[in-house]
Amino acid sequence: MSCSQLVVDRIDPLVNPGVSGSPHLHQLVGGDSLSATMDPGDDRAELSTCTTCTLVDDFSNYWTAVMYFRAGNGTYKRVKQVGAIGHEMARGGGITVYYVPPHKDPTNIVAFKKGFRMRNGDPNARNATSASRYQGIDYTCLIRDDTRYTNRSATFPDHMCPQGILTTIYFPPCWDGVDLDSPDHYSHVSWPANNGAPCPASRPVKIPQIILEIRWDTREFNKAELWPQDGSQPFVWSFGDTVGYGHHGDYVFGWRGDSLAKAFSDDPGCLGEGNTLCTPGPQTIRQANECILEPSVREDVDGWLEKMPVGVEADP
């Protein structure tokens, strides 16, 4: 499904709950009940009045950091996003969200419960060793719109990409079945030993696998005069990472009632025409674009900036 951009703001309800002015900038999509304070006991579907996602029963929130380009003169400019193929009309580019069966045997999948939340990736990771705990995060240098499964890497591409950069975040498909969250927002979920293997005994419950795709429109920066003359890679995350190992994504569950559970039931007729997933039906991208929030932190995030928001600079 397409999820249009809800807001670009410096909030992080998971890592910095209650703080309006988190340490770095995020781009967020989903239900409009999003705020810096999100009580796990609240029902996001009941509190939301609209969602930027095209499946109308999904009032969940999804977010990632923001990508910037650092020019040769040291100034920064936010890299805008563009919708994926078929989702080009999504406001702000947004995020394409997938819910898929995580195993070769797509039965007995347990839907997330109210209050469930998780994160994949760590903004503090700066090398392969520190990022090794996290799987399923990569970059694609898009040569053409249809080259999304080639030219993949664990770090920023080190050369100009004709059609931009696609980042993909797969979330773990196994859960301990008890904890709706954990202190690091990751330890209550995990990965099977390999693709198609059962969940480990410590995290035995199969959950839907969420995949986030974000298409960053780097085409305006494909000019030799803008790139650093020393040949260094010019893209940087809003928390300062210039290599790419720190990319991360966050999720707060917010589906209405048991609609997600029905979608992953063993009833083969549940997946209706147009991927309706047993919901009342999808809304159009144009309708999703009408759901919007104003940022809680007023600051310059666009144009050429001396530093990124809250004074963040690229790692030396």
ZIRA-V448140 format. One record per helix or strand. SS is the DSSP state (helix for helix, strand for strand). FROM is the first residue (numbers start at 1). TO is the last residue. If there is no record, write none. Layout:
# ZIRA-V448140
[[SS/FROM/TO] [SS/FROM/TO]]
This chain:
# ZIRA-V448140
[[strand/2/3] [strand/5/9] [strand/26/31] [helix/44/47] [strand/51/51] [strand/53/53] [strand/55/55] [strand/58/58] [strand/61/65] [strand/67/70] [strand/76/78] [strand/81/81] [strand/95/100] [strand/117/120] [helix/128/131] [strand/137/141] [strand/152/153] [strand/165/170] [strand/174/175] [strand/189/190] [helix/201/203] [strand/205/206] [strand/209/216] [helix/219/221] [strand/235/237] [strand/249/252] [strand/255/255] [helix/259/263] [strand/282/282] [helix/285/288] [strand/305/305] [helix/309/311]]
